[in-house]
Amino acid sequence: MKKVLITGASGGFGCEFAQQLERDGYSLLLHGRDKARLQLTLDALAYPERHEFLFADLSSRKETESLIDTLAGHDLFGLVNNAGFGVWGGFAAKESVAQADVIRVDFLAPVMLTHAVLPQLIKNKGFMINVSSLAAETPLPYLATYAAVKAGLTFWSEALRIEHKAVVRIVTLAPGPSPTGFRDVSGAPKGKGSLFSTAASTVVESSLRTLAAGGGYCVPGWRHKLLWLIQMLVPRSLSLMMMAKYLKK
């Protein structure tokens, strides 16, 4: 049975990826930090005996390297770089450690994991899904580090897609607001982005359709496509003013 690693599998998109990839017949390596929350994901699956937990704090280089060592014992067909979080609020008002952890978890860890397992994915003619964000499409005051990191992830993912288009299918998934728990973790004010909110199931379904078509840049659902179109059409100078007013608590 082909094996897929999902990072950040303890909730949100990660749990949804687990359910949909299991239905497609994959065996899953479910990564997370919280055993109780990972167990909830496992409990939502039809064949829990097929799957395995992997624990690591991706904000720690030592633990990320330990996870990479563990992966050497697995023959991976797929990788879903899903783990990530943001810090909402004025940059100067938030601790630098938290800002640095966003960079480590959302960007450095995917780079390190991908570099380690890419030979396996190439050998198996497998796939990778990198969960980025529409936040990557424009600078976001009060989500400054998160938007910058996701921009880096999108550019990196798209470059890899072209480099390896003949041997590995790569999807760059760019969702907008979705009820995944991200907002609670980031400290977002209630109601921000609710107009464009799209179900996690729709987001994951769209990414897997893009994967089946050979990979590509995926903006899931009509609400997120509308938000993406607005981002493309509004000049950056105006967008910055609008987003600063909208995102400020």
PESUL-V84563 format. One line per field, one symbol per residue. psi: psi as a letter, one per 30 degrees, with the letter a starting at -180 (. if undefined). A space follows every 10 residues. Layout:
psi = ???
This chain:
psi = kkkkkjlhgg lbeeeeeeee eefgglkkjj kafjeeeeee eefflfifff lkkkkkjffk eeeeeeeeee ffgkjkflkj ifkllljklk effkkeeeee eeeeefeeee eeeeeefeee eeeghblkkj jblffffkkj kfheeeeeee eeeeeeeeee eeegfffkkk kjkilbkkif feeeefgklk fkgfegkkke eeeeeeeeee efgglakjjk leeeeeeeee eeekkeeeee eeeeeefk.
